[in-house]
Amino acid sequence: MEARSALRRIVLLVALLNLSYFGIEFAVALAIGSVSLFADSIDFLEDASVNLLILLALGWSMRARSRVGMALALILLVPGLATLWTAWEKFNAPVPPQAFALSLTGLGALAVNLCCAYMLAAYRHHGGSLTRAAFLSARNDAFANIAIIAAGLMTAFVWRSAWPDLLVGLGIAALNADAAREVWEAARGERRAAA
């Protein structure tokens, strides 16, 4: 009971951190025209939603949690689809984003995601597919943030092009697709165990 209460507090804090950084990253993405920051900001919004759903579903039965886990797997695909659309627009107008703002915003996102992943790591096996979804999302986002920082540095010092940002944005979409697959499989396992 105490572990569940601690998990609820952690999940709520993670949701609030994600929602807060969504606003920052989305504003910067629009201001500098960055595909990778746009994709990552949508991912922050998705993470906030996922964590709020987890908060609601923690006390539910394994069967009900497995259904929410399957829904979350589908939700994890949304940032990837948004990224593909943004990437298509950037491909048609390949203007490089402002490199310093890209790297600095990516660094802030990395700090938020590492903090969230650290908080969730201790609970990733409690609550089944739901908390696994939250942990995987934060972990994958940290990798994506490192790539965003690298894209900014590459744009500044190596290749003044929209391509580093565009490629990282597409990589974020691929990470989200893989996380969705892992959560779907975990939810299916729970569903079979509950039957």
C-alpha positions in Angstrom: 0.0 0.0 0.0 2.8 2.4 0.9 4.7 1.5 -2.3 1.5 2.2 -4.4 1.1 5.6 -2.6 4.8 6.5 -3.4 4.3 5.3 -7.0 1.3 7.6 -7.3 3.3 10.6 -6.1 6.2 9.8 -8.5 3.8 9.4 -11.5 2.1 12.7 -10.7 5.4 14.5 -10.4 6.6 13.0 -13.7 3.3 14.1 -15.4 3.7 17.6 -14.1 7.4 17.8 -15.2 6.5 16.5 -18.7 3.6 19.0 -19.1 5.8 21.9 -18.0 8.6 21.1 -20.4 6.2 20.5 -23.2 5.3 24.2 -23.2 8.9 25.3 -23.2 10.0 22.9 -26.0 7.0 23.5 -28.2 7.5 27.3 -28.1 11.2 27.0 -29.0 10.4 24.4 -31.7 8.0 26.8 -33.4 10.3 29.8 -32.9 13.3 28.1 -34.6 11.6 25.7 -36.9 12.9 22.5 -35.5 11.5 19.1 -36.4 13.3 17.2 -33.6 12.2 19.7 -30.9 8.6 19.6 -32.3 8.6 15.8 -32.1 10.1 15.8 -28.7 7.6 18.5 -27.4 4.7 16.4 -28.6 6.3 13.5 -26.9 6.4 15.5 -23.6 2.7 16.1 -24.0 2.1 12.4 -24.7 4.2 11.5 -21.6 2.2 13.8 -19.4 -1.0 12.2 -20.7 0.3 8.7 -20.2 1.4 9.4 -16.7 -2.0 10.9 -15.8 -3.7 7.8 -17.2 -1.3 5.6 -15.2 -2.2 7.5 -12.1 -5.9 6.8 -12.7 -5.4 3.1 -13.6 -3.0 2.0 -10.8 -5.7 0.5 -8.6 -7.5 -1.3 -11.4 -7.5 -5.0 -12.0 -4.8 -6.6 -14.2 -7.2 -7.1 -17.0 -8.3 -3.4 -17.0 -4.6 -2.3 -16.7 -3.8 -4.5 -19.7 -6.5 -2.7 -21.8 -5.1 0.7 -20.7 -1.6 -0.6 -21.5 -2.7 -1.5 -25.1 -4.2 1.9 -25.5 -1.0 3.5 -24.2 0.9 1.5 -26.8 -1.2 3.1 -29.5 -0.8 6.6 -27.9 3.0 6.1 -28.1 2.6 6.1 -31.9 1.1 9.6 -32.0 4.4 11.6 -31.6 5.8 9.5 -34.4 3.0 10.4 -36.8 3.2 14.1 -35.9 7.0 13.9 -36.5 6.5 12.4 -39.9 4.1 15.2 -40.9 6.5 17.9 -39.6 9.5 16.2 -41.3 7.6 16.2 -44.6 7.0 20.0 -44.2 10.7 20.5 -43.3 11.8 18.4 -46.3 9.9 20.7 -48.6 11.4 23.8 -46.9 14.8 22.7 -45.6 15.9 25.7 -43.5 18.2 24.7 -40.6 17.1 25.6 -37.1 19.0 27.9 -34.8 21.7 25.6 -33.5 22.4 27.1 -30.1 18.7 27.2 -29.1 18.3 23.6 -30.4 21.1 22.2 -28.3 20.2 24.3 -25.2 16.6 23.2 -25.3 17.7 19.6 -25.9 19.9 19.9 -22.8 17.0 21.0 -20.7 14.8 18.2 -22.0 17.6 15.7 -21.2 17.7 17.0 -17.6 13.9 16.5 -17.3 13.9 13.1 -18.8 16.8 11.8 -16.8 15.1 13.0 -13.6 11.9 11.3 -14.7 13.6 8.0 -15.7 15.5 8.0 -12.4 12.3 8.4 -10.4 10.5 5.8 -12.4 13.3 3.2 -12.5 12.6 1.9 -9.0 8.9 1.3 -9.9 9.2 0.0 -13.5 8.2 -3.5 -12.4 5.3 -2.3 -10.2 2.0 -1.8 -11.9 2.8 -3.9 -15.0 2.7 -2.5 -18.5 1.6 1.0 -17.3 4.7 1.8 -15.3 6.8 0.0 -17.8 5.4 2.4 -20.4 6.3 5.4 -18.3 9.8 4.2 -17.7 10.5 3.2 -21.3 9.2 6.5 -22.5 11.4 8.6 -20.2 14.4 6.4 -21.0 13.9 6.6 -24.8 13.4 10.4 -24.5 16.7 10.8 -22.8 18.4 9.1 -25.8 16.5 11.3 -28.1 17.6 14.4 -26.2 21.2 13.5 -26.6 20.6 13.2 -30.3 18.9 16.6 -30.4 22.0 18.2 -28.6 24.3 16.5 -31.1 22.1 17.7 -34.1 22.4 21.3 -32.7 26.2 21.0 -32.4 26.6 19.4 -35.8 24.5 22.2 -37.3 26.6 24.9 -35.6 30.0 23.5 -36.2 30.0 20.8 -39.0 27.1 21.0 -41.4 24.8 24.1 -41.6 21.8 22.1 -42.9 18.3 21.1 -41.9 19.3 17.4 -42.3 20.8 16.7 -38.8 17.5 18.0 -37.1 15.4 16.2 -39.7 17.2 12.9 -39.2 17.0 13.1 -35.4 13.3 13.9 -35.6 12.8 10.7 -37.7 14.9 8.8 -35.2 12.6 9.9 -32.4 9.6 8.6 -34.4 11.4 5.2 -34.6 12.1 5.1 -30.9 8.5 5.8 -30.1 7.4 3.0 -32.5 9.7 0.5 -30.6 8.5 1.6 -27.2 4.9 1.1 -28.4 5.8 -2.4 -29.5 7.3 -3.2 -26.0 4.4 -1.8 -24.1 1.9 -3.7 -26.4 3.7 -7.0 -25.7 3.8 -6.4 -22.0 0.1 -5.5 -22.0 -0.7 -8.7 -24.0 1.3 -10.7 -21.5 -0.8 -9.2 -18.6 -4.0 -9.9 -20.5 -3.0 -13.6 -20.9 -2.0 -13.8 -17.2 -5.4 -12.4 -16.2 -7.4 -14.8 -18.3 
